[in-house]
Amino acid sequence: QVHLVESGGGLVQAGGSLRLSCAASGRTFSRYGIGWFRQAPGKERQFVAAIRWSGDSTYYEDSVKGRFTISRDAAKNTVYLQMNSLKPEDTAVYYCALTTAQAMGVWINQYAYDYWGQGTQVTVSS
């Protein structure tokens, strides 16, 4: 069983930064992918970024490219999402999730993910 715990959310002004963490436990992850999704009130869950656990591949949604960076610390079994230049439209609950799918092309699809964390709220004020 995999257990994912997000942390690092909060309230920040537009233009500010936050770093989200996703701590994973329960099994070895070397072949898997970790993704970040977000869901704003009344909206569909949206893909944000993903990383192969080996660290050699990353993938971003277009609206966050150049502002967000996904990374992982294998020794800590933790994946990070560094969010810079935050905008009010980034406000959402952010979730991390684990996928066993090998093809990165499917990682933008929430249904490719097998395990989810509980989410952390990010609020960006204007």
N, CA, C and O atoms as a printed pandas DataFrame, in Angstrom:
     atom_number atom_name residue_name chain_id  residue_number  x_coord  y_coord  z_coord
0              1         N          GLN        A               1    0.839   -1.191    0.000
1              2        CA          GLN        A               1    0.000    0.000    0.000
2              3         C          GLN        A               1    0.877    1.245    0.000
3              4         O          GLN        A               1    1.861    1.321    0.735
4              5         N          VAL        A               2    0.518    2.207   -0.818
5              6        CA          VAL        A               2    1.264    3.457   -0.914
6              7         C          VAL        A               2    0.538    4.532   -0.126
7              8         O          VAL        A               2   -0.689    4.622   -0.147
8              9         N          HIS        A               3    1.313    5.336    0.561
9             10        CA          HIS        A               3    0.748    6.442    1.324
10            11         C          HIS        A               3    1.437    7.722    0.887
11            12         O          HIS        A               3    2.665    7.808    0.904
12            13         N          LEU        A               4    0.644    8.725    0.493
13            14        CA          LEU        A               4    1.173   10.007    0.029
14            15         C          LEU        A               4    0.642   11.115    0.934
15            16         O          LEU        A               4   -0.551   11.172    1.232
16            17         N          VAL        A               5    1.542   11.989    1.362
17            18        CA          VAL        A               5    1.142   13.090    2.235
18            19         C          VAL        A               5    1.695   14.390    1.679
19            20         O          VAL        A               5    2.908   14.557    1.551
20            21         N          GLU        A               6    0.789   15.316    1.348
21            22        CA          GLU        A               6    1.202   16.626    0.861
22            23         C          GLU        A               6    1.332   17.609    2.022
23            24         O          GLU        A               6    0.667   17.479    3.050
24            25         N          SER        A               7    2.204   18.588    1.829
25            26        CA          SER        A               7    2.329   19.680    2.783
26            27         C          SER        A               7    2.887   20.891    2.055
27            28         O          SER        A               7    3.350   20.790    0.919
28            29         N          GLY        A               8    2.839   22.042    2.724
29            30        CA          GLY        A               8    3.441   23.244    2.169
30            31         C          GLY        A               8    2.474   24.260    1.598
31            32         O          GLY        A               8    2.887   25.338    1.173
32            33         N          GLY        A               9    1.189   23.929    1.584
33            34        CA          GLY        A               9    0.229   24.892    1.078
34            35         C          GLY        A               9    0.063   26.069    2.020
35            36         O          GLY        A               9    0.566   26.057    3.144
36            37         N          GLY        A              10   -0.648   27.087    1.551
37            38        CA          GLY        A              10   -0.891   28.257    2.386
38            39         C          GLY        A              10   -1.423   29.406    1.578
39            40         O          GLY        A              10   -1.836   29.260    0.428
40            41         N          LEU        A              11   -1.401   30.564    2.221
41            42        CA          LEU        A              11   -1.867   31.801    1.603
42            43         C          LEU        A              11   -0.658   32.645    1.218
43            44         O          LEU        A              11    0.241   32.860    2.031
44            45         N          VAL        A              12   -0.640   33.119   -0.023
45            46        CA          VAL        A              12    0.477   33.915   -0.505
46            47         C          VAL        A              12   -0.061   35.000   -1.426
47            48         O          VAL        A              12   -1.105   34.826   -2.054
48            49         N          GLN        A              13    0.643   36.103   -1.506
49            50        CA          GLN        A              13    0.243   37.171   -2.411
50            51         C          GLN        A              13    0.692   36.843   -3.834
51            52         O          GLN        A              13    1.642   36.092   -4.049
52            53         N          ALA        A              14   -0.006   37.418   -4.783
53            54        CA          ALA        A              14    0.371   37.250   -6.190
54            55         C          ALA        A              14    1.831   37.655   -6.384
55            56         O          ALA        A              14    2.287   38.666   -5.850
56            57         N          GLY        A              15    2.544   36.855   -7.151
57            58        CA          GLY        A              15    3.970   37.073   -7.367
58            59         C          GLY        A              15    4.849   36.338   -6.387
59            60         O          GLY        A              15    6.064   36.263   -6.570
60            61         N          GLY        A              16    4.247   35.793   -5.345
61            62        CA          GLY        A              16    5.012   35.080   -4.328
62            63         C          GLY        A              16    5.304   33.638   -4.715
63            64         O          GLY        A              16    5.017   33.202   -5.830
64            65         N          SER        A              17    5.884   32.904   -3.758
65            66        CA          SER        A              17    6.316   31.533   -4.002
66            67         C          SER        A              17    5.875   30.621   -2.869
67            68         O          SER        A              17    5.718   31.047   -1.725
68            69         N          LEU        A              18    5.680   29.367   -3.214
69            70        CA          LEU        A              18    5.446   28.309   -2.240
70            71         C          LEU        A              18    6.142   27.054   -2.741
71            72         O          LEU        A              18    6.331   26.870   -3.943
72            73         N          ARG        A              19    6.518   26.194   -1.801
73            74        CA          ARG        A              19    7.036   24.891   -2.176
74            75         C          ARG        A              19    6.186   23.812   -1.530
75            76         O          ARG        A              19    6.093   23.724   -0.305
76            77         N          LEU        A              20    5.577   23.003   -2.358
77            78        CA          LEU        A              20    4.782   21.879   -1.880
78            79         C          LEU        A              20    5.657   20.636   -1.808
79            80         O          LEU        A              20    6.560   20.441   -2.622
80            81         N          SER        A              21    5.369   19.806   -0.822
81            82        CA          SER        A              21    6.074   18.540   -0.663
82            83         C          SER        A              21    5.080   17.395   -0.716
83            84         O          SER        A              21    3.935   17.524   -0.284
84            85         N          CYS        A              22    5.534   16.280   -1.251
85            86        CA          CYS        A              22    4.736   15.051   -1.295
86            87         C          CYS        A              22    5.628   13.930   -0.779
87            88         O          CYS        A              22    6.531   13.473   -1.480
88            89         N          ALA        A              23    5.372   13.493    0.441
89            90        CA          ALA        A              23    6.148   12.421    1.054
90            91         C          ALA        A              23    5.475   11.083    0.759
91            92         O          ALA        A              23    4.290   10.890    1.030
92            93         N          ALA        A              24    6.254   10.172    0.201
93            94        CA          ALA        A              24    5.711    8.873   -0.212
94            95         C          ALA        A              24    6.269    7.758    0.656
95            96         O          ALA        A              24    7.432    7.798    1.056
96            97         N          SER        A              25    5.449    6.774    0.944
97            98        CA          SER        A              25    5.894    5.619    1.717
98            99         C          SER        A              25    5.105    4.392    1.295
99           100         O          SER        A              25    4.035    4.496    0.696
100          101         N          GLY        A              26    5.654    3.227    1.619
101          102        CA          GLY        A              26    4.901    1.999    1.412
102          103         C          GLY        A              26    5.499    1.025    0.421
103          104         O          GLY        A              26    5.212   -0.170    0.495
104          105         N          ARG        A              27    6.329    1.498   -0.513
105          106        CA          ARG        A              27    6.931    0.579   -1.463
106          107         C          ARG        A              27    8.061    1.290   -2.165
107          108         O          ARG        A              27    8.265    2.484   -1.945
108          109         N          THR        A              28    8.806    0.588   -3.008
109          110        CA          THR        A              28    9.849    1.251   -3.779
110          111         C          THR        A              28    9.230    1.879   -5.019
111          112         O          THR        A              28    8.274    1.350   -5.585
112          113         N          PHE        A              29    9.777    2.996   -5.427
113          114        CA          PHE        A              29    9.131    3.805   -6.444
114          115         C          PHE        A              29    9.965    3.989   -7.698
115          116         O          PHE        A              29    9.638    4.828   -8.538
116          117         N          SER        A              30   11.024    3.230   -7.838
117          118        CA          SER        A              30   12.003    3.551   -8.865
118          119         C          SER        A              30   11.433    3.595  -10.276
119          120         O          SER        A              30   11.958    4.320  -11.122
120          121         N          ARG        A              31   10.384    2.847  -10.552
121          122        CA          ARG        A              31    9.864    2.810  -11.915
122          123         C          ARG        A              31    8.600    3.643  -12.074
123          124         O          ARG        A              31    7.986    3.626  -13.141
124          125         N          TYR        A              32    8.207    4.356  -11.058
125          126        CA          TYR        A              32    6.910    5.009  -11.093
126          127         C          TYR        A              32    7.014    6.496  -11.366
127          128         O          TYR        A              32    8.106    7.064  -11.411
128          129         N          GLY        A              33    5.860    7.114  -11.548
129          130        CA          GLY        A              33    5.790    8.542  -11.733
130          131         C          GLY        A              33    4.961    9.186  -10.642
131          132         O          GLY        A              33    4.006    8.597  -10.136
132          133         N          ILE        A              34    5.332   10.386  -10.290
133          134        CA          ILE        A              34    4.565   11.185   -9.335
134          135         C          ILE        A              34    4.056   12.417  -10.050
135          136         O          ILE        A              34    4.820   13.123  -10.708
136          137         N          GLY        A              35    2.784   12.673   -9.923
137          138        CA          GLY        A              35    2.199   13.841  -10.552
138          139         C          GLY        A              35    1.585   14.772   -9.538
139          140         O          GLY        A              35    1.202   14.357   -8.444
140          141         N          TRP        A              36    1.494   16.027   -9.905
141          142        CA          TRP        A              36    0.752   17.031   -9.145
142          143         C          TRP        A              36   -0.450   17.452   -9.960
143          144         O          TRP        A              36   -0.345   17.737  -11.153
144          145         N          PHE        A              37   -1.586   17.488   -9.304
145          146        CA          PHE        A              37   -2.823   17.972   -9.893
146          147         C          PHE        A              37   -3.385   19.057   -8.996
147          148         O          PHE        A              37   -2.993   19.184   -7.836
148          149         N          ARG        A              38   -4.297   19.831   -9.536
149          150        CA          ARG        A              38   -4.972   20.831   -8.716
150          151         C          ARG        A              38   -6.442   20.897   -9.104
151          152         O          ARG        A              38   -6.830   20.601  -10.234
152          153         N          GLN        A              39   -7.237   21.293   -8.127
153          154        CA          GLN        A              39   -8.662   21.418   -8.369
154          155         C          GLN        A              39   -9.193   22.658   -7.682
155          156         O          GLN        A              39   -9.157   22.775   -6.457
156          157         N          ALA        A              40   -9.686   23.581   -8.488
157          158        CA          ALA        A              40  -10.312   24.800   -7.975
158          159         C          ALA        A              40  -11.804   24.540   -7.791
159          160         O          ALA        A              40  -12.359   23.642   -8.424
160          161         N          PRO        A              41  -12.452   25.313   -6.938
161          162        CA          PRO        A              41  -13.894   25.107   -6.695
162          163         C          PRO        A              41  -14.700   25.172   -7.980
163          164         O          PRO        A              41  -14.567   26.120   -8.755
164          165         N          GLY        A              42  -15.531   24.170   -8.207
165          166        CA          GLY        A              42  -16.391   24.155   -9.375
166          167         C          GLY        A              42  -15.710   23.774  -10.674
167          168         O          GLY        A              42  -16.317   23.828  -11.743
168          169         N          LYS        A              43  -14.426   23.382  -10.575
169          170        CA          LYS        A              43  -13.693   23.039  -11.788
170          171         C          LYS        A              43  -13.200   21.596  -11.747
171          172         O          LYS        A              43  -13.149   20.961  -10.694
172          173         N          GLU        A              44  -12.838   21.100  -12.933
173          174        CA          GLU        A              44  -12.281   19.757  -13.036
174          175         C          GLU        A              44  -10.873   19.719  -12.447
175          176         O          GLU        A              44  -10.174   20.732  -12.405
176          177         N          ARG        A              45  -10.474   18.533  -11.994
177          178        CA          ARG        A              45   -9.098   18.364  -11.544
178          179         C          ARG        A              45   -8.170   18.499  -12.755
179          180         O          ARG        A              45   -8.416   17.922  -13.813
180          181         N          GLN        A              46   -7.105   19.272  -12.572
181          182        CA          GLN        A              46   -6.232   19.643  -13.679
182          183         C          GLN        A              46   -4.808   19.150  -13.436
183          184         O          GLN        A              46   -4.283   19.278  -12.331
184          185         N          PHE        A              47   -4.194   18.593  -14.458
185          186        CA          PHE        A              47   -2.796   18.198  -14.375
186          187         C          PHE        A              47   -1.913   19.435  -14.259
187          188         O          PHE        A              47   -2.166   20.450  -14.907
188          189         N          VAL        A              48   -0.871   19.343  -13.425
189          190        CA          VAL        A              48    0.066   20.451  -13.249
190          191         C          VAL        A              48    1.463   20.047  -13.716
191          192         O          VAL        A              48    2.056   20.713  -14.565
192          193         N          ALA        A              49    1.981   18.957  -13.160
193          194        CA          ALA        A              49    3.344   18.538  -13.488
194          195         C          ALA        A              49    3.526   17.093  -13.049
195          196         O          ALA        A              49    2.786   16.585  -12.207
196          197         N          ALA        A              50    4.533   16.436  -13.638
197          198        CA          ALA        A              50    4.834   15.060  -13.257
198          199         C          ALA        A              50    6.320   14.814  -13.425
199          200         O          ALA        A              50    7.000   15.491  -14.196
200          201         N          ILE        A              51    6.810   13.827  -12.685
201          202        CA          ILE        A              51    8.219   13.467  -12.747
202          203         C          ILE        A              51    8.343   11.961  -12.628
203          204         O          ILE        A              51    7.652   11.329  -11.828
204          205         N          ARG        A              52    9.235   11.388  -13.433
205          206        CA          ARG        A              52    9.543    9.981  -13.255
206          207         C          ARG        A              52   10.413    9.859  -12.019
207          208         O          ARG        A              52   11.290   10.694  -11.797
208          209         N          TRP        A              53   10.187    8.838  -11.215
209          210        CA          TRP        A              53   10.886    8.756   -9.944
210          211         C          TRP        A              53   12.394    8.761  -10.116
211          212         O          TRP        A              53   13.115    9.237   -9.238
212          213         N          SER        A              54   12.886    8.235  -11.242
213          214        CA          SER        A              54   14.327    8.260  -11.495
214          215         C          SER        A              54   14.845    9.685  -11.636
215          216         O          SER        A              54   16.046    9.925  -11.508
216          217         N          GLY        A              55   13.947   10.631  -11.897
217          218        CA          GLY        A              55   14.328   12.032  -12.004
218          219         C          GLY        A              55   14.747   12.464  -13.395
219          220         O          GLY        A              55   15.091   13.628  -13.600
220          221         N          ASP        A              56   14.727   11.558  -14.350
221          222        CA          ASP        A              56   15.255   11.886  -15.671
222          223         C          ASP        A              56   14.201   12.432  -16.630
223          224         O          ASP        A              56   14.522   12.803  -17.759
224          225         N          SER        A              57   12.962   12.483  -16.193
225          226        CA          SER        A              57   11.915   13.002  -17.074
226          227         C          SER        A              57   10.918   13.815  -16.267
227          228         O          SER        A              57   10.475   13.403  -15.195
228          229         N          THR        A              58   10.578   14.973  -16.804
229          230        CA          THR        A              58    9.557   15.817  -16.195
230          231         C          THR        A              58    8.593   16.295  -17.272
231          232         O          THR        A              58    8.906   16.293  -18.462
232          233         N          TYR        A              59    7.424   16.701  -16.823
233          234        CA          TYR        A              59    6.388   17.118  -17.773
234          235         C          TYR        A              59    5.538   18.173  -17.084
235          236         O          TYR        A              59    5.177   18.018  -15.917
236          237         N          TYR        A              60    5.217   19.249  -17.801
237          238        CA          TYR        A              60    4.476   20.366  -17.215
238          239         C          TYR        A              60    3.275   20.741  -18.064
239          240         O          TYR        A              60    3.286   20.624  -19.289
240          241         N          GLU        A              61    2.250   21.190  -17.378
241          242        CA          GLU        A              61    1.122   21.810  -18.062
242          243         C          GLU        A              61    1.573   23.191  -18.551
243          244         O          GLU        A              61    2.364   23.862  -17.887
244          245         N          ASP        A              62    1.073   23.604  -19.700
245          246        CA          ASP        A              62    1.599   24.811  -20.343
246          247         C          ASP        A              62    1.523   26.057  -19.463
247          248         O          ASP        A              62    2.435   26.884  -19.487
248          249         N          SER        A              63    0.461   26.201  -18.698
249          250        CA          SER        A              63    0.285   27.450  -17.943
250          251         C          SER        A              63    1.266   27.603  -16.788
251          252         O          SER        A              63    1.397   28.694  -16.234
252          253         N          VAL        A              64    1.959   26.525  -16.415
253          254        CA          VAL        A              64    2.899   26.610  -15.293
254          255         C          VAL        A              64    4.349   26.517  -15.742
255          256         O          VAL        A              64    5.261   26.683  -14.931
256          257         N          LYS        A              65    4.572   26.253  -17.023
257          258        CA          LYS        A              65    5.947   26.163  -17.524
258          259         C          LYS        A              65    6.693   27.465  -17.273
259          260         O          LYS        A              65    6.170   28.549  -17.533
260          261         N          GLY        A              66    7.916   27.355  -16.766
261          262        CA          GLY        A              66    8.709   28.526  -16.463
262          263         C          GLY        A              66    8.439   29.117  -15.094
263          264         O          GLY        A              66    9.204   29.957  -14.621
264          265         N          ARG        A              67    7.351   28.687  -14.446
265          266        CA          ARG        A              67    7.023   29.194  -13.100
266          267         C          ARG        A              67    7.133   28.089  -12.050
267          268         O          ARG        A              67    7.567   28.343  -10.926
268          269         N          PHE        A              68    6.748   26.889  -12.403
269          270        CA          PHE        A              68    6.765   25.764  -11.464
270          271         C          PHE        A              68    7.892   24.806  -11.832
271          272         O          PHE        A              68    8.216   24.627  -13.006
272          273         N          THR        A              69    8.478   24.200  -10.817
273          274        CA          THR        A              69    9.512   23.190  -11.031
274          275         C          THR        A              69    9.224   21.986  -10.155
275          276         O          THR        A              69    9.047   22.115   -8.944
276          277         N          ILE        A              70    9.180   20.819  -10.770
277          278        CA          ILE        A              70    8.990   19.581  -10.029
278          279         C          ILE        A              70   10.342   18.898   -9.874
279          280         O          ILE        A              70   11.148   18.868  -10.804
280          281         N          SER        A              71   10.579   18.350   -8.684
281          282        CA          SER        A              71   11.844   17.665   -8.422
282          283         C          SER        A              71   11.594   16.584   -7.383
283          284         O          SER        A              71   10.516   16.516   -6.792
284          285         N          ARG        A              72   12.593   15.743   -7.166
285          286        CA          ARG        A              72   12.425   14.722   -6.146
286          287         C          ARG        A              72   13.722   14.502   -5.410
287          288         O          ARG        A              72   14.808   14.676   -5.963
288          289         N          ASP        A              73   13.596   14.114   -4.151
289          290        CA          ASP        A              73   14.712   13.735   -3.310
290          291         C          ASP        A              73   14.511   12.256   -2.999
291          292         O          ASP        A              73   13.696   11.894   -2.151
292          293         N          ALA        A              74   15.266   11.405   -3.699
293          294        CA          ALA        A              74   15.068    9.967   -3.547
294          295         C          ALA        A              74   15.381    9.507   -2.127
295          296         O          ALA        A              74   14.723    8.605   -1.609
296          297         N          ALA        A              75   16.368   10.113   -1.504
297          298        CA          ALA        A              75   16.748    9.699   -0.150
298          299         C          ALA        A              75   15.624    9.950    0.847
299          300         O          ALA        A              75   15.497    9.236    1.841
300          301         N          LYS        A              76   14.815   10.962    0.581
301          302        CA          LYS        A              76   13.714   11.315    1.481
302          303         C          LYS        A              76   12.374   10.793    0.964
303          304         O          LYS        A              76   11.340   11.014    1.594
304          305         N          ASN        A              77   12.382   10.105   -0.173
305          306        CA          ASN        A              77   11.129    9.646   -0.781
306          307         C          ASN        A              77   10.116   10.784   -0.908
307          308         O          ASN        A              77    8.931   10.620   -0.620
308          309         N          THR        A              78   10.607   11.922   -1.341
309          310        CA          THR        A              78    9.766   13.122   -1.385
310          311         C          THR        A              78    9.873   13.793   -2.750
311          312         O          THR        A              78   10.958   13.908   -3.321
312          313         N          VAL        A              79    8.736   14.228   -3.256
313          314        CA          VAL        A              79    8.671   15.010   -4.489
314          315         C          VAL        A              79    8.229   16.415   -4.128
315          316         O          VAL        A              79    7.351   16.606   -3.287
316          317         N          TYR        A              80    8.842   17.393   -4.769
317          318        CA          TYR        A              80    8.558   18.794   -4.483
318          319         C          TYR        A              80    7.946   19.472   -5.708
319          320         O          TYR        A              80    8.186   19.082   -6.850
320          321         N          LEU        A              81    7.155   20.491   -5.428
321          322        CA          LEU        A              81    6.663   21.366   -6.485
322          323         C          LEU        A              81    6.971   22.792   -6.044
323          324         O          LEU        A              81    6.279   23.359   -5.198
324          325         N          GLN        A              82    8.010   23.354   -6.625
325          326        CA          GLN        A              82    8.369   24.748   -6.357
326          327         C          GLN        A              82    7.524   25.635   -7.249
327          328         O          GLN        A              82    7.568   25.515   -8.473
328          329         N          MET        A              83    6.761   26.520   -6.644
329          330        CA          MET        A              83    5.854   27.376   -7.399
330          331         C          MET        A              83    6.269   28.831   -7.214
331          332         O          MET        A              83    6.206   29.369   -6.109
332          333         N          ASN        A              84    6.689   29.454   -8.290
333          334        CA          ASN        A              84    7.105   30.851   -8.279
334          335         C          ASN        A              84    6.139   31.692   -9.113
335          336         O          ASN        A              84    5.348   31.163   -9.894
336          337         N          SER        A              85    6.219   32.994   -8.934
337          338        CA          SER        A              85    5.379   33.926   -9.697
338          339         C          SER        A              85    3.913   33.501   -9.659
339          340         O          SER        A              85    3.239   33.448  -10.687
340          341         N          LEU        A              86    3.448   33.205   -8.478
341          342        CA          LEU        A              86    2.087   32.694   -8.345
342          343         C          LEU        A              86    1.049   33.727   -8.743
343          344         O          LEU        A              86    1.231   34.928   -8.544
344          345         N          LYS        A              87   -0.039   33.235   -9.307
345          346        CA          LYS        A              87   -1.133   34.077   -9.778
346          347         C          LYS        A              87   -2.421   33.668   -9.057
347          348         O          LYS        A              87   -2.530   32.534   -8.592
348          349         N          PRO        A              88   -3.382   34.566   -8.962
349          350        CA          PRO        A              88   -4.653   34.193   -8.320
350          351         C          PRO        A              88   -5.291   32.958   -8.956
351          352         O          PRO        A              88   -5.950   32.181   -8.264
352          353         N          GLU        A              89   -5.110   32.773  -10.228
353          354        CA          GLU        A              89   -5.700   31.608  -10.904
354          355         C          GLU        A              89   -5.004   30.293  -10.551
355          356         O          GLU        A              89   -5.460   29.225  -10.958
356          357         N          ASP        A              90   -3.905   30.363   -9.797
357          358        CA          ASP        A              90   -3.265   29.146   -9.291
358          359         C          ASP        A              90   -3.942   28.647   -8.012
359          360         O          ASP        A              90   -3.615   27.569   -7.514
360          361         N          THR        A              91   -4.867   29.417   -7.491
361          362        CA          THR        A              91   -5.579   29.023   -6.274
362          363         C          THR        A              91   -6.355   27.724   -6.504
363          364         O          THR        A              91   -7.158   27.616   -7.431
364          365         N          ALA        A              92   -6.095   26.741   -5.636
365          366        CA          ALA        A              92   -6.730   25.426   -5.771
366          367         C          ALA        A              92   -6.260   24.533   -4.635
367          368         O          ALA        A              92   -5.355   24.886   -3.879
368          369         N          VAL        A              93   -6.887   23.378   -4.529
369          370        CA          VAL        A              93   -6.336   22.303   -3.705
370          371         C          VAL        A              93   -5.379   21.515   -4.598
371          372         O          VAL        A              93   -5.742   21.088   -5.694
372          373         N          TYR        A              94   -4.172   21.332   -4.116
373          374        CA          TYR        A              94   -3.140   20.629   -4.870
374          375         C          TYR        A              94   -2.984   19.212   -4.312
375          376         O          TYR        A              94   -2.873   19.007   -3.103
376          377         N          TYR        A              95   -2.981   18.252   -5.225
377          378        CA          TYR        A              95   -2.861   16.850   -4.870
378          379         C          TYR        A              95   -1.632   16.241   -5.532
379          380         O          TYR        A              95   -1.315   16.569   -6.676
380          381         N          CYS        A              96   -0.942   15.358   -4.823
381          382        CA          CYS        A              96    0.052   14.548   -5.492
382          383         C          CYS        A              96   -0.511   13.137   -5.642
383          384         O          CYS        A              96   -1.367   12.697   -4.874
384          385         N          ALA        A              97   -0.006   12.456   -6.647
385          386        CA          ALA        A              97   -0.519   11.132   -6.956
386          387         C          ALA        A              97    0.589   10.298   -7.574
387          388         O          ALA        A              97    1.542   10.830   -8.143
388          389         N          LEU        A              98    0.453    8.988   -7.455
389          390        CA          LEU        A              98    1.453    8.065   -7.985
390          391         C          LEU        A              98    0.843    7.223   -9.098
391          392         O          LEU        A              98   -0.271    6.713   -8.982
392          393         N          THR        A              99    1.609    7.094  -10.183
393          394        CA          THR        A              99    1.171    6.264  -11.293
394          395         C          THR        A              99    2.181    5.169  -11.554
395          396         O          THR        A              99    3.388    5.397  -11.469
396          397         N          THR        A             100    1.696    3.978  -11.873
397          398        CA          THR        A             100    2.566    2.895  -12.291
398          399         C          THR        A             100    2.651    2.802  -13.813
399          400         O          THR        A             100    3.360    1.946  -14.340
400          401         N          ALA        A             101    1.950    3.655  -14.507
401          402        CA          ALA        A             101    2.008    3.678  -15.965
402          403         C          ALA        A             101    3.381    4.148  -16.417
403          404         O          ALA        A             101    3.908    5.129  -15.891
404          405         N          GLN        A             102    3.956    3.464  -17.378
405          406        CA          GLN        A             102    5.308    3.780  -17.827
406          407         C          GLN        A             102    5.346    4.856  -18.896
407          408         O          GLN        A             102    6.343    5.567  -19.020
408          409         N          ALA        A             103    4.292    4.986  -19.660
409          410        CA          ALA        A             103    4.273    5.957  -20.749
410          411         C          ALA        A             103    3.904    7.337  -20.229
411          412         O          ALA        A             103    2.801    7.535  -19.718
412          413         N          MET        A             104    4.811    8.282  -20.354
413          414        CA          MET        A             104    4.554    9.613  -19.828
414          415         C          MET        A             104    3.389   10.295  -20.517
415          416         O          MET        A             104    2.783   11.212  -19.962
416          417         N          GLY        A             105    3.076    9.855  -21.710
417          418        CA          GLY        A             105    1.975   10.475  -22.433
418          419         C          GLY        A             105    0.644   10.392  -21.711
419          420         O          GLY        A             105   -0.239   11.216  -21.947
420          421         N          VAL        A             106    0.487    9.403  -20.828
421          422        CA          VAL        A             106   -0.785    9.262  -20.115
422          423         C          VAL        A             106   -0.776    9.973  -18.774
423          424         O          VAL        A             106   -1.804   10.022  -18.098
424          425         N          TRP        A             107    0.337   10.513  -18.385
425          426        CA          TRP        A             107    0.458   11.080  -17.050
426          427         C          TRP        A             107   -0.364   12.339  -16.858
427          428         O          TRP        A             107   -0.576   12.754  -15.719
428          429         N          ILE        A             108   -0.834   12.962  -17.929
429          430        CA          ILE        A             108   -1.697   14.136  -17.776
430          431         C          ILE        A             108   -3.115   13.739  -17.397
431          432         O          ILE        A             108   -3.933   14.589  -17.046
432          433         N          ASN        A             109   -3.400   12.459  -17.469
433          434        CA          ASN        A             109   -4.741   11.956  -17.202
434          435         C          ASN        A             109   -4.828   11.475  -15.757
435          436         O          ASN        A             109   -4.078   10.587  -15.351
436          437         N          GLN        A             110   -5.732   12.053  -14.987
437          438        CA          GLN        A             110   -5.840   11.694  -13.568
438          439         C          GLN        A             110   -6.175   10.218  -13.384
439          440         O          GLN        A             110   -5.857    9.638  -12.346
440          441         N          TYR        A             111   -6.809    9.610  -14.370
441          442        CA          TYR        A             111   -7.210    8.214  -14.242
442          443         C          TYR        A             111   -6.047    7.250  -14.434
443          444         O          TYR        A             111   -6.203    6.042  -14.255
444          445         N          ALA        A             112   -4.890    7.777  -14.795
445          446        CA          ALA        A             112   -3.694    6.944  -14.886
446          447         C          ALA        A             112   -3.042    6.738  -13.524
447          448         O          ALA        A             112   -2.097    5.958  -13.405
448          449         N          TYR        A             113   -3.529    7.422  -12.504
449          450        CA          TYR        A             113   -2.896    7.404  -11.188
450          451         C          TYR        A             113   -3.614    6.451  -10.244
451          452         O          TYR        A             113   -4.842    6.374  -10.209
452          453         N          ASP        A             114   -2.801    5.731   -9.483
453          454        CA          ASP        A             114   -3.326    4.674   -8.630
454          455         C          ASP        A             114   -3.515    5.100   -7.178
455          456         O          ASP        A             114   -4.375    4.568   -6.477
456          457         N          TYR        A             115   -2.719    6.046   -6.735
457          458        CA          TYR        A             115   -2.763    6.476   -5.334
458          459         C          TYR        A             115   -2.740    7.995   -5.268
459          460         O          TYR        A             115   -2.082    8.657   -6.070
460          461         N          TRP        A             116   -3.468    8.535   -4.298
461          462        CA          TRP        A             116   -3.600    9.979   -4.146
462          463         C          TRP        A             116   -3.368   10.397   -2.699
463          464         O          TRP        A             116   -3.672    9.662   -1.759
464          465         N          GLY        A             117   -2.821   11.597   -2.551
465          466        CA          GLY        A             117   -2.754   12.198   -1.231
466          467         C          GLY        A             117   -4.046   12.917   -0.898
467          468         O          GLY        A             117   -4.999   12.912   -1.677
468          469         N          GLN        A             118   -4.061   13.532    0.270
469          470        CA          GLN        A             118   -5.287   14.163    0.754
470          471         C          GLN        A             118   -5.460   15.585    0.254
471          472         O          GLN        A             118   -6.548   16.150    0.364
472          473         N          GLY        A             119   -4.407   16.171   -0.291
473          474        CA          GLY        A             119   -4.480   17.517   -0.839
474          475         C          GLY        A             119   -4.020   18.586    0.133
475          476         O          GLY        A             119   -4.093   18.410    1.349
476          477         N          THR        A             120   -3.547   19.693   -0.414
477          478        CA          THR        A             120   -3.146   20.847    0.385
478          479         C          THR        A             120   -3.635   22.107   -0.326
479          480         O          THR        A             120   -3.512   22.235   -1.544
480          481         N          GLN        A             121   -4.188   23.029    0.452
481          482        CA          GLN        A             121   -4.794   24.230   -0.133
482          483         C          GLN        A             121   -3.735   25.277   -0.432
483          484         O          GLN        A             121   -2.887   25.585    0.405
484          485         N          VAL        A             122   -3.801   25.813   -1.636
485          486        CA          VAL        A             122   -2.975   26.958   -2.025
486          487         C          VAL        A             122   -3.917   28.094   -2.398
487          488         O          VAL        A             122   -4.784   27.940   -3.259
488          489         N          THR        A             123   -3.737   29.232   -1.743
489          490        CA          THR        A             123   -4.556   30.401   -2.026
490          491         C          THR        A             123   -3.639   31.568   -2.372
491          492         O          THR        A             123   -2.749   31.924   -1.600
492          493         N          VAL        A             124   -3.867   32.155   -3.540
493          494        CA          VAL        A             124   -3.061   33.284   -4.003
494          495         C          VAL        A             124   -3.957   34.512   -4.054
495          496         O          VAL        A             124   -4.934   34.546   -4.802
496          497         N          SER        A             125   -3.625   35.504   -3.268
497          498        CA          SER        A             125   -4.434   36.722   -3.216
498          499         C          SER        A             125   -3.898   37.747   -4.216
499          500         O          SER        A             125   -2.702   37.801   -4.502
500          501         N          SER        A             126   -4.814   38.549   -4.731
501          502        CA          SER        A             126   -4.415   39.550   -5.735
502          503         C          SER        A             126   -4.048   40.863   -5.080
503          504         O          SER        A             126   -3.689   41.818   -5.769
